Amino acid sequence: FNKENNLELYQIECKKVAEAFHKYGVCIVKDPRVNESNNSTFLNMMEQYFEQSNGIDDARPDLSYQVGVTPERTEKPRDYCSKIGSIGPDDKPLSPCPPELDPKWRFFWRVGEPPKSTKFKQLNAEPVIPKNFPQWTEVMNMWGNKMLDALLTIAEMAAVGFNIPKDSFTSLMADGPHLLAPTGSDFNKYGQLNTVLAGYHTDLNFLTIHGKSRFPGLRLWTREGKKVNVAVPDGCLLVQAGKQIEYLTGGYILAGFHEVIVSESTVKVIQQRKANNQSLWRVSSTCFGHIQSDQLLQPLPPFDTPEAKEKFPPKFTGDLVQEELLAISLTK
């Protein structure tokens, strides 16, 4: 609908977004600017890429893998064993304690305009363009810009839902190091039931958005610690809260815990695709929306209570990101 012509209806939808992030750390949205054929074009190219990548030529470990490819067994989730120990038996993650290196791959591609100047140059590096993919830049920018546009809309809706100025979040996102960040998991090697592809973790960015994957397996935890198997409806997008929005809301929104596993449903899809001679790489069409690296993170009004300010002291976004990259083994 047109929000100018249906302001009351728009505000109701904004309240739903804000409430969903507070209660669940996640919301599912339908964006008419994004269609399933866009997602398919992107997934097809990324399947082809992961099938042929050696994990070396396009990797930039000197830049903490913040552009280019991250090969399997490189990233390790933070240690949340004490938190996992407090979760009831029906809601425990499959992820091992202590955490192990994830078998998933990833590719990072910068989306949007870079800042004109920044003291966090490593987080704002030039993109890596793989050989033999003439359509690479066009397809990555197509999907990345659609995901970023959707994130900006959701960020504005969340602000309206919280009764704060509508640009409270989006103004801080301008020139942020937004990353199109598809993961790749090779079911030729890691297709066994209960394999953990991405260990129990939260995202270090502001908001994360995904299109629908061709394989199920994503599980998340609500604010109360209840485990939920995620099923994204066709044509919809999944948006998850990360650490930066937790910081800006003083913990009113919590960064959402999640893991990706090979479930019984995943095994069924693997068998179907194997029978049809289709790719057995599980690709996520993920995009990480960030607050600009040189912006100061601190709880915004009305979330800036004395308790919140003590728990979330002022910190540059780039410093938070670099601390997290060190913790998950991407910075040596």
N, C-alpha and C positions, 0 to 999 in steps of 0.2 A: 504494500500500500504506500501511498505518498504521505510522508509524515507531516508535511505542511497542511494537507487537507484533512488529516485524521490525527490531530495532535493528541487527543485523549487516548486513542487506540495505541499510538506510538508509545506514550508514557506507560501504559499497561504492559506492553511488550518489554520496555526497558526495566520495569520492576521485576519482571520474570527473569531477565538476564542477571540482574544484581542478586536476586534471591537464589538463583541456581548456583552462582559462584560461591555465595556464602554457605549454602547448605551442602553442596556436593563438590565444589571446586571445578565444575565442568558444566558446559551447556551444549546442546545440539541445535544447530541453526540451518536454515534454508536460505541461500543467497541466490536470487534470480540471475546475478551476474556470472554465476559459476554453473556449468552443466557437466554431466557425467562424461561427455566425450572429451572435454578438457582434461579431466582426471585420467581417462584412458590413454590419451596421447602422452601424457607425462609418465604414467606407469610403464607403458610400452618401452619408452626410451630408456628409463632407468633399469628395467629388467635387462635390456640389451647391454647397458653399460656394466652392470655388476657381473654379468656372465663373462665378460672379457677382461675386466680390470685385474692387473697384477698387484694392486694395492701399494705400489711404490712410486710409479712415474707421476701420478697426480696427487701424491701426499705431500703435505707441508708440516712435518713435525716441528720445525723451527718456529712455526706460527701457531703452535698448540693445536694443530689440525683445524683451525678456524676458517680455512678455505680448503677446497679440494677434498680428497678422499681420506677416510679413516678406515683402515682395514680391520678385519675381525680380531678379537682378542687384544684390543688396544685400550678401550675405555672400560673403567671399573666403577660401579656405582659407589656412592658414599656408604659408610658402614652405619646401617640403621638397625643393628641386631638388638639393641636394647628396646627399641620401639616394636620390632617384630615380636620380641619376647612378651610384650604386654597385650598382643592381639589374641583374641580367643581362637580355639582350634578350628572353628568353622570358617574363620576369615583370614587365616594365616596365608601369607604369600608362599609360592613355591621357591622363591629365590633363596640361594644358599647363604648361610652365615658362618664365617665372615664372607663378604661378597667376593665373587670371582670375576675375571675379565669376561665381558660380554662377547658372544660369538657373532654379534651383528656387525655389519659394515655401516658406514654413513658417507654421504657427500654433502659438503657445505658450499652453498652458492649465495653470494651477497645479493640482497634485494633492496631496491630503493636507492636514494641518493646518499652518497657518503658525506660525512661532515667536512666542512671546509678546513677546519683545523681540529685536532684532538691530541691529547697526551697519551691516548691508548691506540697507537698506530697498529699494533699487533691484532687488535680486535676489529680493525677496519681495513684489511689488506685487499690487494687486487685479486680478482677471481682467477680460478684455474679452469681452462677450457680443454677438455680431453681431445686427443686426436681422433680422427675418423668419425666424428659426429658433427657434420656441417649444420645440423638443425639445433645444436645444443643451446646456444645463447637464446635463440628465439623461443624454444620450448620452455627453458628454465625461467625466462623473464615472463612468459605468458602465465605460467602457473604461479610463480612467485608473486607477481603483482596482483593477481586475483586473490591470493591468500592474504596478502598484506592489506588490500582494500577491505576485505571481509573483517580482518582483525581491527582495523581502524573504526569501522562501523560498530563492531561489538564493544570496543573500548569506550566509544562515545555513548552507546546505549547503557553500559554499566554505570558511567558517571551520572547520566540522567536518572537512572534508577536509584542511585544513592543520594539524589537531590544535591549534587555538587555541580559546579560549572561543567558544561558538556565537554570542554576541551581539557579538563583536568589531567587526563591520561594522554590523550592524543598529542597535546603540545609537548609533552616530555618524550614522545616516541619519534618526533621529527628528527631525521638524519641518524636514527639508531642503527646499530649493526644487525639489521634483520637478516635472518638466514633461512633460505630454503634448505631443508635438512633431511632429505629422504634417507631412511634406513634401508638396508638390504640384508636379508637373512636367507642363507642358502639351504633349502630343504633337501638338496641332494646329500648334504653332510649332516644337517641338524634337524631332521624331520621326525625324530623319535618323540613319542608321547611324553609330555611333561618336561621337555627340554626348555630351559629358560633362555630366551633370546635377548631380553633386556631386563636386568635385575631391578628389584624394587627400588624406586627412586622418585624424586621430584625434579622438575625442570628448573634450570637456573635463570630463565628469561622472564619476560612479563606475561605474555600469553602464548600458548602453542595451539596451532590449528592443523587439522588433518582432513583430507578427503577420505572416502571409504577405501579401505584396503581390500585386495582380492582374497586375503586369508584372514579369518578371525584369530583372536588370541590376546587382544588387549584387555587387561583387567585393571580396575581402579578401586580406590578406597574412599569412602565418604568421610566427612568430618568426624563422624562417630566411629570410624574404623570398620565400617561394613564393606565387604568385598562385593564388587559388581562386575559381571562380564559385560563388556561393551558391545552393543550391536548398533552400528550407525545405519539409519535408513538410507536407501538408495537416494542419491542426489543431495544428501545433507553433509554438513561439516561438523566436526567435533572440535570444541574449543576448551582447553584446559588452563587452569591458573598456575602460574609459576612463582618463583621466589620474589621477583620484583614487585608483583602486585600484592603479595603478602606484606612486603615492606611498606608500600605506599598506603595500605589500609590498616597498618598496625596490627595485622593478624586477623582482622575481621574476615578477610578472605585468606584461606590457607593454600599454600602450594599443594597441589594434589598428588598423592602417591599413586604410582602405577607400575605395572610390569607387563612384559609381553612373553607369552609362553606358547608351546605347542599343545593345544587342547585336543580333546576328542573331535571337536568340530573342525579344528585345523587339519587333523589327520585325514578326515573325510574329503576335504577340499584338495589336499595334496594328492590323494588317490585319484580323484576325478581329473585333476589337471595332468597327472602323469599318464592316465589312460588316453587323454586327448592330445598328448605330446605338446603341452603348453609349459611355459616357464615355471620352474619351481623356486624362483626367488620371491620372497615376500617383501614387497616394497611398500613403505609408508610414504604418503604424499604430505609430509610434515613441513610446516614453516614455523620458525621461532620469531615472534615479535619481541623486540627489545626496547627498553628505555635507552635514550642516547647515552653513550659511555661517559660523557663529561657532566651529565646531570647528577645532582645530589639526591640520593634516595633518602626519604624520611617520611614518616606518616603525615598524610595530608589532613587538613580539617575536613570533617569532624572526628577523624580517627586518631588525632594527635593528643590522646589522653596522656597524663603523666606516666602511666604504666607502659603505654605503647612507646613513648619516646625513650624510656629507659631500656626497653627490650630491643628497639630498632633505632640506634643512634645514627646521626647523619653519616652517610657513606657514599662515595662516588660509585655509580653503577659499574663502571669499568673495574673498580677494585673488587666489588662483589663477584663479578664474573671471573676475574683472574683467580680469586680465592677458590671458587668452585672448580675451575679447570685444573687447578693443582690437586684438589681433593679427589677428582675422578680420573686422575692419571693421564690427562691430556697435556698438561704442562709438566715437564720433567724438572 
